[in-house]
Amino acid sequence: MTRRTSGTFRVGVGGWTYAPWRGVFYPHDLPHRCELSYAARQLSSIEINSTYYRLQVPIR
């Protein structure tokens, strides 16, 4: 007899700033600065790899 095991299934994306998502995934009126926090509440994981491509600057 085969034993079944359960696992965790995670859904994530490689980034979060995508104009075509506006009105589909993101509400139309959501400020751009709130996209990451909104996506984090909807998904299990988000890949943040922008530091690989350039230095980051603080939000002013």
N, C-alpha and C positions, 0 to 999 in steps of 0.2 A: 504494500500500500504506500502511495506517495504522500508525503506530508506537505501540507501547504503552509507557507509562511506569508505573513503580511509585511508590507513595507510602506515607506512614505514616498509619495509621488509629489515632486515639487515642480512648479511651473515658473519660469522666469524669462527675462528678456535681456538682451545685450544693449542696454541703453534705455533712455526714456524720453528723449526729445525728438519726436517725430511729428511733423506737421500733419500728415494724413490721419493721425490718431485723434486729432481735435474733432470733437463732436461724435466720434465713434467710441473710443475708449475714454478719453478725457471729456468732461463737460465743456461746452463752448465757452462758458464764462469763467473757467478756471484760470487764474493767473499763471503765467509760465513758471514763475518762481515756485509754485506749489506742485508742479508736475511730479517731481521725485517723491514727495511725501504721499501724494495721491496714489501713485503706482505702487509704492511700498505697502500700502494698505490693501491693495487688490491682489498682489502677486506674492509668491513664496520667496522669490529671489530676484535681484537686479544686479547685473554685472556693471561695475563702475571701473572702467579701465582708461579713462581719459588722461590720467597721470602718466601713462606710458607714452602718450603722444606729445604732451606739452606740460609746462609748469602751470599750476593752478593759481589763480589770484583770489583774494578774499572778496566776498560780496560787500559792496559799499552802500 
